[in-house]
Amino acid sequence: MRITGTGHASMRIDTGAGSILCDPWVNPAYFASWFPFPDNSQLDWETLGDVDYLYVSHLHRDHFDAEHLKSFISKKATVLLPEYPTSQLEDELRELGFTSFFKTKSNEVHELDGGLRIMIQALISPTDGPIGDSSLWVEHEGVRVLNQNDARPTDLSTFAELGHVHAHMLQFSGAIWYPMVYELPQAAKTAFGKQKRDRQFDRTWRYIDDLKADHVFPIAGPPCFLDDELWQFNDIFGDEGNIFPDQSVFMTEYAKVGGTNAVVLLPGSASELTTESIETTHPTDVDEFFANKKAHLEEMRERKAPIIAAEKASWRHPEIDVLGELKKRIEPLLEESIYLAKGVGGPVRFDLVSYDGDAIESIVVDFPGKQVRSYADEKVRYRFRTQRELVEHLIFIDEGDWVNSLFLSCRFTAARIGQYNEFVYAFFKCLSEERLQYAEGWYDEHEKSVEAEDTQLGDWTVQRRCPHLKADLSRFGIVEGNVLTCQLHGWKFDLPSGRCLTSVGHKIRAEKTDQGVNR
Ligand code: FES
């Protein structure tokens, strides 16, 4: 089996029974904020795109690049489709010209021609990717690989049970706007960023340890930021609070925990993998490449500037009445929303900065009042401040997922009262009838499924499943003093009160031998 690195989370897997291209991403994503790094635009995409199978793990724009899929990937390729609750991924691929689909069943092994076996695990909670994230397991002639990319299953036992895995590809770096966009003192931002960076690595070590593959490939990030406004997000300033460490940092950190089996793929690197061995060739020296990271980024910044300028020129739509349009689109969804609206629990304010930066229009999405209206000098849960043209463009393209566009762009600042609130982002991910209904249904079921089973952690008996996304706390839970940390996403719980210290709601059931149960 040959694994060719094609940038970011993308790779091509060649076997004697056919080839699979995964997540090809080349064009900038999220309002031209993210670019693949190292640059992969100069690869021979005509050849790479001539494949038997295409696997797009999910709809995040750094995995689903419509323009690139349309221009370079063979429409004869059969799409290996994850089993998602909505048909959006299939619909969008059909629109691009793909006609052949192999619809997988989540967690089931499928036999393809020539003895190629695959399994796709689909994660389907409203907080998984853009409602859906997935991992691909492949086996041919006894060689097994797991392309976990940026999916976060609670554990990897479903894959481990299928036999020893030879190569494990997974995310290790950040892919979010927290904490950089928050209006916090720099020292606090650095401290939160450092915590997040450490947590990302801890999670990665846990997954690696879960699967114990022969070889580990750090993939799916980080992106690079080439617009001057976002340049500071690149991890080139020695900032320990930067959440975007690259593959060379991964190698250093992995070595500190005893890891010796990692393989970094640059775009164009290729690993020949057998059950016994691996041999990797690179287009250039990997260490030297990362040693010159800043120079590479500066060269890219210069070269890609016209692309960013062209994108920026397309965002303004002064004819759009933003308040009127948001009212029309969002109020019917607020009316239907029970769980998400209740979860947000207060007004969310958007400050839209005019083109010249002089004026600000403040709009409030009032979740309890089920209204979109002008800001009325009230206390709000969250406040976002962004360029008016970005919201105009979201309306113009009828974007149903503001996480997969505005928020991931990092082109905003934010402030909030109280804790992180996942419902805010879940709602702005679901700005369509189909998505909202799905998310509401999911929370409904989730709330009703009372987790009866307990586990023992130190002196505490706690509910076995994490109130966040049901990680098994007998494996992911760590108790220090009275605080339980679930290592899957790092959420913390105060055990005596049961209160979640990371997010609103999500109380945990916990009991100390001589105390009552917290509910
Ligand atoms: S499942 Fe996310 S923190 Fe526990």
Boltz pocket constraint, residues with backbone or C-beta under 6 A from the ligand:
constraints:
  - pocket:
      binder: B
      contacts: [[A, 466], [A, 467], [A, 468], [A, 469], [A, 470], [A, 471], [A, 486], [A, 487], [A, 488], [A, 489], [A, 490], [A, 491]]
      max_distance: 6.0
